[in-house]
């Protein structure tokens, strides 16, 4: 499935339009369909609005903005969008009833050899595909949004997924320039939300206990841990942080972390912490009216970071 082919995006909102950029710059012909009549046209307008920034950072794989927009075709019907596709990326609401109904129809209309992928961030693939006749070709392909800037994609099989389909899904996403995180079986939260959830729980606990401000917790990640996490993960980090590698690190530091864990078991209510000062702290830093501009700033910083990482990878032959 690595060669350019026809892809369908079912649901052209926030996630769908981001996937559209991802697949179009990989050379695929992208069909867009959404039950809301104006959604596909709005997606094209969005793609053009961010395209110049992506082009300036060399994040369109050498293609022009016009070529990317030209690869996107809004479709009037789901059947038209699914005609001749090899890959279906569902990006509808995070509601199990809607996803089940959508995939029942997609399974009926899509070519028999098409992989059916849901962008679901929380719903388990076995719950989504349980009643779908073609459930063997269904997977979750959950992006860290937006996928055209953050390449990691969790690829999660259901209990019925054909192993060959899982292999095809991983290969397809890798060929599109993504970094597939292949899961061998499903679990609530997949990989990223479980890891992020553990970090967020401790962040809220530190603020709730009066140990640090939200701003200093943020700086601890942005100017500390995230600097090395932007190119290596937790296992490689500890492997490099002790003279004898990971086994040496565990021997040295596991007792400390075991002790810390005892104090990490009590939950705090995030809403209470926010109301107790974090919301006011954040709004003082960025007023609500300035959030869209700050989001654009974040995305431009991400673009520059991804461009730099790609250059660094090329320089070291990675």
C-alpha positions as CSV (number, residue, x, y, z in Angstrom):
1,X,0.0,0.0,0.0
2,X,3.0,2.3,-0.1
3,X,2.4,3.6,-3.6
4,X,0.2,6.7,-4.1
5,X,-3.4,5.8,-4.3
6,X,-6.9,7.1,-3.6
7,X,-7.8,7.9,0.0
8,X,-11.1,8.8,1.5
9,X,-11.5,11.2,4.5
10,X,-14.9,10.7,6.1
11,X,-15.5,13.7,8.2
12,X,-13.9,17.0,7.1
13,X,-13.6,18.8,10.4
14,X,-10.6,19.6,12.6
15,X,-9.0,16.1,12.3
16,X,-10.2,15.3,8.8
17,X,-8.7,18.4,7.2
18,X,-5.4,17.8,9.0
19,X,-5.3,14.2,7.6
20,X,-6.1,15.6,4.2
21,X,-2.9,17.6,4.2
22,X,-0.9,14.6,5.4
23,X,-2.1,12.3,2.7
24,X,-2.1,14.9,-0.1
25,X,1.5,15.8,0.5
26,X,2.4,12.1,0.4
27,X,1.1,12.1,-3.2
28,X,-2.3,10.5,-2.6
29,X,-5.5,11.6,-4.3
30,X,-7.8,12.6,-1.4
31,X,-11.6,12.4,-1.4
32,X,-13.4,14.5,1.2
33,X,-16.9,13.8,2.5
34,X,-18.8,15.2,5.4
35,X,-22.6,15.1,6.2
36,X,-22.4,18.9,6.8
37,X,-22.7,20.4,3.3
38,X,-20.2,23.1,3.7
39,X,-17.5,21.2,5.7
40,X,-15.5,20.0,2.8
41,X,-15.2,23.4,1.2
42,X,-14.2,24.9,4.6
43,X,-11.5,22.2,4.8
44,X,-10.1,23.3,1.5
45,X,-10.0,26.9,2.7
46,X,-8.2,25.8,5.8
47,X,-5.6,23.8,3.9
48,X,-4.8,26.8,1.8
49,X,-4.6,29.1,4.8
50,X,-1.9,27.0,6.5
51,X,-0.2,25.9,3.3
52,X,2.1,28.8,2.9
53,X,3.6,28.3,6.4
54,X,4.1,24.6,5.6
55,X,5.7,25.4,2.3
56,X,8.1,27.9,3.9
57,X,9.2,25.2,6.3
58,X,9.6,22.6,3.6
59,X,6.8,20.5,5.0
60,X,4.9,19.8,1.8
61,X,7.4,17.3,0.4
62,X,8.4,19.6,-2.4
63,X,4.8,20.2,-3.5
64,X,3.2,23.6,-3.9
65,X,0.1,24.7,-2.0
66,X,-1.9,24.6,-5.3
67,X,-0.8,21.0,-5.8
68,X,-1.9,20.0,-2.3
69,X,-5.3,21.8,-2.7
70,X,-5.6,20.3,-6.1
71,X,-5.2,16.8,-4.7
72,X,-8.4,17.3,-2.6
73,X,-11.8,16.5,-4.0
74,X,-14.9,17.4,-2.1
75,X,-17.6,14.7,-2.7
76,X,-21.4,15.1,-2.6
77,X,-22.0,11.6,-1.3
78,X,-20.2,9.0,0.7
79,X,-20.4,6.5,-2.1
80,X,-18.6,8.9,-4.4
81,X,-15.9,9.5,-1.8
82,X,-15.3,5.8,-1.4
83,X,-15.2,4.9,-5.0
84,X,-11.9,3.2,-5.8
85,X,-10.2,4.0,-2.5
86,X,-7.5,1.8,-0.8
87,X,-7.7,3.6,2.6
88,X,-10.6,5.2,4.5
89,X,-9.8,7.6,7.4
90,X,-12.9,8.2,9.5
91,X,-12.9,11.4,11.4
92,X,-16.4,11.8,12.8
93,X,-17.6,12.6,16.3
94,X,-16.2,10.6,19.2
95,X,-19.5,8.9,19.8
96,X,-19.8,5.1,19.6
97,X,-23.2,5.0,18.0
98,X,-22.1,7.4,15.2
99,X,-18.9,5.5,14.5
100,X,-20.7,2.2,14.4
101,X,-23.3,3.5,12.0
102,X,-20.6,5.2,9.9
103,X,-18.5,2.1,9.5
104,X,-21.5,-0.1,8.7
105,X,-22.1,2.2,5.7
106,X,-18.5,2.5,4.8
107,X,-18.0,-1.2,5.0
108,X,-20.9,-1.7,2.6
109,X,-19.7,0.9,0.1
110,X,-15.9,0.7,0.1
111,X,-13.9,-1.6,-2.1
112,X,-13.3,-5.0,-0.4
113,X,-9.5,-4.4,-0.2
114,X,-9.7,-1.0,1.4
115,X,-8.4,-0.6,5.0
116,X,-10.9,1.0,7.3
117,X,-9.2,3.3,9.8
118,X,-10.8,5.3,12.6
119,X,-9.2,8.4,14.1
120,X,-10.8,7.7,17.4
121,X,-8.8,8.9,20.4
122,X,-10.6,6.9,23.1
123,X,-13.1,4.4,21.7
124,X,-11.7,0.8,21.4
125,X,-11.6,-0.7,17.9
126,X,-13.4,-3.8,19.1
127,X,-16.3,-1.6,20.2
128,X,-16.4,0.3,16.9
129,X,-16.1,-2.7,14.6
130,X,-17.9,-5.4,16.5
131,X,-21.0,-5.5,14.3
132,X,-19.3,-4.5,11.0
133,X,-19.3,-7.5,8.6
134,X,-15.8,-6.5,7.3
135,X,-14.4,-6.0,10.8
136,X,-11.3,-7.9,10.0
137,X,-10.1,-4.9,7.9
138,X,-10.8,-2.3,10.7
139,X,-8.2,-0.6,12.8
140,X,-7.9,2.6,14.8
141,X,-5.3,5.0,13.4
142,X,-5.2,7.7,16.1
143,X,-3.2,10.8,15.2
144,X,-1.6,13.3,17.6
145,X,-3.2,16.3,16.1
146,X,-2.3,17.8,13.7
147,X,-0.8,14.8,12.0
148,X,0.9,16.9,9.3
149,X,3.1,18.4,12.1
150,X,3.2,15.5,14.7
151,X,4.0,12.3,12.8
152,X,3.2,9.7,15.5
153,X,0.1,7.7,14.8
154,X,-1.2,4.9,17.1
155,X,-2.3,1.9,15.1
156,X,-4.6,-0.3,17.2
157,X,-6.1,-3.6,16.1
158,X,-9.4,-4.9,17.3
159,X,-9.7,-8.5,18.5
160,X,-10.8,-9.4,14.9
161,X,-8.3,-7.4,12.9
162,X,-6.5,-9.5,10.3
163,X,-2.7,-9.4,11.1
164,X,-2.1,-8.7,7.4
165,X,-4.3,-5.7,7.6
166,X,-2.4,-4.4,10.6
167,X,0.8,-4.8,8.6
168,X,-0.7,-3.0,5.7
169,X,-1.8,-0.1,7.9
170,X,1.6,0.3,9.5
171,X,3.3,0.2,6.0
172,X,0.8,2.7,4.5
173,X,1.2,5.3,7.3
174,X,5.0,4.9,7.3
175,X,5.1,5.5,3.5
176,X,3.0,8.6,4.0
177,X,5.7,10.0,6.2
178,X,4.1,9.2,9.6
179,X,5.6,7.3,12.5
180,X,3.2,4.4,13.2
181,X,3.1,3.2,16.8
182,X,2.0,-0.4,16.3
183,X,0.0,-1.8,19.2
184,X,-0.3,-5.6,19.6
185,X,-3.6,-5.3,21.4
186,X,-6.1,-2.6,22.5
187,X,-6.2,-0.9,25.9
188,X,-8.1,2.2,27.0
189,X,-6.2,5.3,26.2
190,X,-3.8,3.5,23.8
191,X,-0.2,4.7,24.3
192,X,-0.3,8.5,24.1
193,X,-3.3,9.3,26.3
194,X,-2.1,6.9,29.0
195,X,1.4,8.5,29.0
196,X,0.0,12.1,28.8
197,X,-2.6,11.2,31.4
198,X,0.1,10.1,33.9
199,X,2.0,13.3,33.3
200,X,-1.1,15.5,33.6
201,X,-2.2,13.8,36.8
202,X,1.1,14.7,38.4
203,X,1.1,18.2,37.0
204,X,-2.3,18.9,38.6
205,X,-1.2,17.2,41.9
206,X,1.9,19.5,42.1
207,X,-0.2,22.6,41.6
208,X,-3.0,21.5,43.9
209,X,-0.5,20.8,46.7
210,X,1.0,24.3,46.4
211,X,4.4,22.9,45.3
212,X,4.7,24.9,42.1
213,X,2.8,27.2,39.8
214,X,1.3,25.9,36.6
215,X,3.8,28.2,34.7
216,X,6.8,26.6,36.4
217,X,5.4,23.1,35.8
218,X,5.0,24.0,32.1
219,X,8.6,25.4,32.0
220,X,9.9,22.2,33.6
221,X,8.6,20.3,30.6
222,X,9.2,22.8,27.8
223,X,12.7,23.8,29.0
224,X,13.6,20.5,30.6
225,X,12.3,17.1,29.9
226,X,10.8,17.9,26.5
227,X,14.2,19.0,25.1
228,X,15.4,15.4,25.0
229,X,12.0,13.9,24.6
230,X,11.7,15.7,21.3
231,X,14.2,13.2,19.8
232,X,14.4,10.3,22.3
233,X,11.8,8.6,24.5
234,X,11.7,7.5,28.2
235,X,13.4,4.2,27.7
236,X,16.3,5.6,25.6
237,X,16.6,8.5,28.0
238,X,17.3,6.3,31.0
239,X,19.5,4.0,28.9
240,X,21.7,7.0,28.3
241,X,21.5,8.4,31.8
242,X,23.5,5.8,33.6
243,X,27.1,4.5,32.8
244,X,25.9,0.9,32.4
245,X,22.7,1.6,30.5
246,X,19.1,0.8,31.4
247,X,19.9,-2.0,33.8
248,X,22.3,0.2,35.7
249,X,19.7,3.1,35.8
250,X,17.1,0.7,37.2
251,X,19.4,-0.5,39.9
252,X,20.3,3.0,40.9
253,X,17.0,4.8,40.7
254,X,14.1,2.4,40.9
255,X,13.9,2.6,44.7
256,X,13.6,6.4,44.5
257,X,10.8,6.2,41.9
258,X,9.0,3.4,43.9
259,X,9.0,5.8,46.9
260,X,7.6,8.7,44.8
261,X,4.9,6.5,43.4
262,X,3.3,6.1,46.8
263,X,2.5,9.8,46.8
264,X,1.1,9.7,43.2
265,X,-1.8,7.4,43.9
266,X,-4.2,10.1,45.2
267,X,-6.2,12.0,42.5
268,X,-7.1,15.6,42.6
269,X,-10.0,17.1,40.8
270,X,-8.7,19.0,37.7
271,X,-11.7,21.3,37.7
272,X,-11.1,22.3,41.3
273,X,-7.4,23.0,40.6
274,X,-8.3,25.1,37.5
275,X,-10.9,27.1,39.4
276,X,-8.5,27.5,42.3
277,X,-6.0,29.5,40.2
278,X,-4.8,27.7,37.1
279,X,-7.5,29.1,34.9
280,X,-6.8,32.7,36.1
281,X,-3.1,32.1,35.7
282,X,-3.6,30.9,32.1
283,X,-5.9,33.8,31.2
284,X,-3.5,36.3,32.6
285,X,-0.8,34.8,30.4
286,X,-3.0,34.5,27.3
287,X,-6.5,36.2,27.3
288,X,-9.2,34.1,25.8
289,X,-9.5,36.4,22.8
290,X,-5.8,35.7,22.0
291,X,-6.1,31.9,22.1
292,X,-6.4,31.5,18.3
293,X,-3.3,33.6,17.7
294,X,-1.4,31.6,20.3
295,X,-2.5,28.4,18.7
296,X,-1.1,29.7,15.4
297,X,2.1,30.6,17.2
298,X,2.3,27.0,18.6
299,X,1.8,25.5,15.2
300,X,4.5,27.7,13.6
301,X,6.9,26.7,16.4
302,X,6.0,23.0,15.7
303,X,6.6,23.6,12.0
304,X,10.1,25.0,12.7
305,X,10.9,22.1,15.1
306,X,9.8,19.4,12.7
307,X,11.8,21.1,9.9
308,X,14.9,21.2,12.1
309,X,14.4,17.6,13.2
310,X,14.2,16.5,9.5
311,X,17.3,18.4,8.7
312,X,19.1,16.8,11.6
313,X,18.0,13.3,10.7
314,X,19.2,13.9,7.1
315,X,22.6,15.1,8.4
316,X,23.2,12.0,10.5
317,X,21.7,9.7,7.9
318,X,18.8,8.5,10.1
